[in-house]
Amino acid sequence: MSDLFENDRNYVLGDPELNLIGDRDKLAQWRHKKIGPAYYKLGRKIIYRGTDLNAWAALHRCDPAVIPHQ
């Protein structure tokens, strides 16, 4: 799978690319619940690394061709 995000880039809230995984409110809910992608909080600024976003997206990939164990 090709990466959804540039690995060597930092993303901040307001970057349109972040909308691929959720809007600003959804990302805030995930940070509060500690279930979203890894991030840095520097003062009031939230920063997501492209490598962390790609890793998180890969963990949440669903493949309908794979039959889950029952």
C-alpha positions, 0 to 999 in steps of 0.5 A, spaced: 500 500 500 502 506 498 502 511 504 496 516 505 501 521 508 508 524 506 512 520 511 517 526 512 512 532 513 509 534 519 501 536 519 498 541 523 490 542 525 487 545 519 491 542 514 486 539 509 490 532 508 488 531 515 480 530 513 482 524 510 482 521 517 477 525 521 475 533 521 478 537 527 472 535 532 473 528 531 481 528 532 480 532 538 475 527 541 480 521 539 486 525 543 481 526 549 479 518 548 487 517 547 485 512 541 487 516 535 494 517 531 500 519 535 501 526 536 505 532 539 503 537 543 507 543 543 504 549 547 497 549 544 499 547 537 498 539 535 502 536 530 502 529 527 508 526 523 506 523 517 510 517 519 505 516 525 499 517 521 501 512 516 502 507 521 495 509 524 492 508 518 495 501 516 493 499 523 486 500 521 486 498 514 480 493 513 481 487 507 474 484 506 478 478 502 481 476 509 476 472 513 476 473 520 477 467 525 470 465 529 
